[in-house]
C-alpha cells in the first residue's frame, strides 16, 4: 500500500465512508496517516466521588440510588439519575439516549467516565460514557488518541483505519538529511508518525510531535526563504505620488488618525514612490484602524491612474469592505466593484468587463480575484487582508495579474515580532500599536459554568436595550470523547433559556457559503439578536451593534484566538463586554484566562501566553490556525519555529537543496510551495 493510494484501499473504508473521510480532507492513505490527533485521553484509575472537582475528567464506580427518569424537553430527550459510591453522590444526565432509562437498574454497580460540572450547586456529569469492568481495565494508563471528526465518522472508526494504514503502508524514504536530524536530536519520520498515533507515554508523544512540528516549520521556512532568495528586488514599475485627494479624505474623517496609523501611512507613501516595488506587512491589533490606511492606499493608486484590488477571506467581509470603500471614495469619482463566488454568472461577466476595461478602479473580493477569467488593466496595488488565511502561492498568483504591483498585506493576529520576522520573512514589517482614542475599552470577566444563567440574563438585558450578542462554542456537533459545548445543541438550549421574542440562530464553517452569508447578513441587519457560532466569525465580521461576546469552554482556545474573537465587539459607540466561561477550574487554566481579563492589548497577550506554555498545552488548544499547519502551532511551538528557520537558512546558504542526495526533499518543497519548479 502506497501513501498515494486512495483510502478505499484500506479494509473497511468503502465508497460511503470515503465521502465522509473526504470532508476531513482525507483522500489518500498519506492524508490519513498525517491526520494527527488533536488531543489524547489518558485513562486514570477510578476515583472516589468525594475527591473529584469541577472541570476534571474522571472515572467513578457506584450504585444507582434512584431509578433513571426520562423526559422530553422540546427536541431533547433527557435521562437523569444519581450514582453513589459511599463517599458521596453525583447527578448524571444523558441527552438523546432514551433507551438508557430502561437499561439502568437501581442498586446496580456502574463505571462511568466524563467531565465533572456543577449544576445548581451539585456535582454532575453530562453525557458520560458507560464501561464494563474489563473494558475499563483494558484502557487503564493508555493514551487514547482523539481526532477531529465529522458527522458519520467516529473516533473509533478513524483510529481503526489509521491503525491498519500504519501497518500496511510503505512509508516514503526519509527526506530530512541525517546531519539535521542529528544536530536537532530528531527521530526518523516513520517512527514519529507511528508514535504520534499510539504513544505509550507523554514523553514518547512529545518526541514524535517535535519531529513532525520541526518538519512542518522546516519545509515552510525553506519554501519562504528560497522564494525570497530567488526573487529579484523588482524596480518600481508603478510609481505613485501623493495626491491632494488623500489629504482631503484625511481631513474629512470624523476622527484623527493615531500616530501609529500616520507612521504606517508615511511608510506606504515612501514605498510606492521609491525605486523598488513595495512588499509590506501591516500588523495591527483588532480595532487599530488598518482598513482606513488601506483605503488611503487604494485612493492614491486610483488617482495615479492604477487599478488596485483587495482580497479578503470571506464573502461577508468582502461585502463590508466594498460598502465601506464606496461610502468613502465615491465622492472622489472612484469606481469600486465586488467579485465573490456567490455572484451569478451574469454579475461576474459584468464585473470582469468593468475590470478589463479599467472602468473599475478598485476590485474587492475573495479567492475569485485570482481566477483565470479575471484580467486587470494596469494593476498597481494588491492588498490581502488577514494574510494568514491565504497561502504564499495565492498571494504570488494575485501579484502575477499585474506588472510587479505593490504588495500590501494586513493581519490582525498579534504575533510577537521575533516570530513575525520568520513567518513573513519576505516582507517589510509595519505595526499599528495604538487604538483609536474614541474606542471604549471592552469590559472582561472570566467565570465558571455556574455563571451561565447570570450571563444569559445579562445578554437578555442587552438585547432588550437594542443590542446584539455572540456566543462562541468550540464544536459544530457532539464529538465522541470530547466534552465541549456544541453549536447545534447549544442553540436549542439557548432558545429555551432566553425570551421567545429573541431570535437565536447558529453559524458554523460546515454550512454552505450561501447559508453563512444569509445568516451574517440577517445578523448585520439586526434581524438576529443572538448568534451562536464556532470561530468562523473570528475573521472580519463588523457588526457595531454587537456588545456582548460570550465564549463557552474558553479553556479550549488559545489566548490569541480568544483575543481575535473579542475583537468582534467593541466596534460601536456602546459599552461592550466579553464573558469567558471556563469548563475547567484548574489554577493553570484560570491563570491563562486572567491575562485576557486584565488586558485588551493583543501583542502583550501573545507574549504572556508564550511564557505560560508548557508540554501539557501542546494538544487541545490551538491558537488562530495561523498558516494552517497540520500539527505545528506558531505560538505553542515558537522555539521549534526559530530552530527550524535557522536550520533552513543554513541549509540554503550551503546550497544543499540542489544537491542530488536531497532530490526527495526538493520534491516535497516543490509540492509544498504549490509550484511546478523552484
C-alpha positions, 0 to 999 in steps of 0.5 A: 500500500502506497501513501498515494493510494486512495483510502478505499484501499484500506479494509473497511473504508468503502465508497460511503465512508470515503465521502465522509473521510473526504470532508476531513480532507482525507483522500489518500492513505498519506492524508490519513496517516498525517491526520494527527490527533488533536488531543489524547485521553489518558485513562486514570484509575477510578476515583472516589466521588468525594475527591473529584472537582469541577472541570476534571475528567474522571472515572467513578464506580457506584450504585444507582440510588434512584431509578433513571427518569426520562423526559422530553424537553422540546427536541431533547430527550433527557435521562437523569439519575444519581450514582453513589459510591459511599463517599458521596453522590453525583447527578448524571444526565444523558441527552438523546439516549432514551433507551438508557432509562430502561437499561439502568437498574437501581442498586446496580454497580456502574463505571462511568467516565466524563467531565465533572460540572456543577449544576445548581450547586451539585456535582454532575456529569453530562453525557458520560460514557458507560464501561464494563469492568474489563473494558475499563481495565483494558484502557487503564494508563493508555493514551487514547488518541482523539481526532477531529471528526465529522458527522458519520465518522467516529473516533473509533472508526478513524483510529481503526483505519489509521491503525491498519494504514500504519501497518500496511503502508510503505512509508516514503524514504526519509527526506530530512538529511541525517546531519539535521536530524542529528544536530536537532536530536530528531527521530526518523519520520516513520517512527514519529508518525507511528508514535504520534498515533499510539504513544505509550507515554507523554514523553514518547508523544512529545518526541514524535510531535517535535519531529513532525512540528520541526518538519512542518516549520522546516519545509515552510521556512525553506519554501519562504526563504528560497522564494525570497532568495530567488526573487529579484528586488523588482524596480518600481514599475508603478510609481505613485505620488501623493495626491491632494485627494488623500489629504482631503479624505484625511481631513474629512474623517470624523476622527484623527488618525493615531500616530501609529496609523500616520507612521504606517501611512508615511511608510506606504507613501515612501514605498510606492514612490521609491525605486523598488516595488513595495512588499509590506506587512501591516500588523495591527491589533483588532480595532487599530484602524488598518482598513482606513490606511488601506483605503488611503492606499487604494485612493492614491493608486486610483488617482495615479491612474492604477487599478488596485484590488483587495482580497479578503477571506470571506464573502461577508467581509468582502461585502463590508469592505466594498460598502465601506470603500464606496461610502468613502471614495465615491465622492472622489469619482472612484469606481469600486466593484465586488467579485465573490463566488456567490455572484451569478454568472451574469454579475461576474461577466459584468464585473470582469468587463468593468475590470478589463476595461479599467472602468473599475478602479478598485476590485474587492473580493475573495479567492475569485480575484485570482481566477483565470477569467479575471484580467486587470488593466494596469494593476498597481496595488494588491492588498490581502487582508488577514494574510494568514488565511491565504497561502504564499502561492495565492498571494504570488498568483494575485501579484502575477495579474499585474506588472510587479504591483505593490504588495500590501498585506494586513493581519490582525493576529498579534504575533510577537515580532521575533516570530513575525520576522520568520513567518513573513520573512519576505516582507517589510514589517509595519505595526499599528500599536495604538487604538483609536482614542474614541474606542471604549475599552471592552469590559472582561470577566472570566467565570465558571459554568455556574455563571451561565444563567447570570450571563444569559440574563445579562445578554437578555438585558442587552438585547432588550436595550437594542443590542446584539450578542455572540456566543462562541462554542468550540464544536459544530456537533457532539464529538465522541470523547470530547466534552465541549459545548456544541453549536447545534445543541447549544442553540436549542438550549439557548432558545429555551433559556432566553425570551421567545421574542429573541431570535437565536440562530447558529453559524458554523464553517460546515454550512454552505457559503450561501447559508453563512452569508444569509445568516451574517447578513440577517445578523448585520441587519439586526434581524438576529439578536443572538448568534451562536457560532464556532470561530468562523466569525473570528475573521472580519465580521463588523457588526457595531451593534454587537456588545456582548461576546460570550465564549463557552469552554474558553479553556479550549482556545488559545489566548490569541484566538480568544483575543481575535474573537473579542475583537468582534465587539467593541466596534460601536459607540456602546459599552461592550463586554466579553464573558469567558466561561471556563469548563475547567477550574484548574489554577493553570487554566484560570491563570491563562484566562486572567491575562485576557481579563486584565488586558485588551492589548493583543501583542502583550497577550501573545507574549504572556501566553508564550511564557505560560506554555508548557508540554501539557498545552501542546494538544487541545488548544490551538491558537488562530490556525495561523498558516494552517499547519497540520500539527505545528502551532506558531505560538505553542511551538515558537522555539521549534519555529526559530530552530527550524528557520535557522536550520533552513537558512543554513541549509540554503546558504550551503546550497544543499537543496540542489544537491542530488542526495536531497532530490526527495526533499526538493520534491516535497518543497516543490509540492509544498510551495504549490509550484511546478519548479523552484 
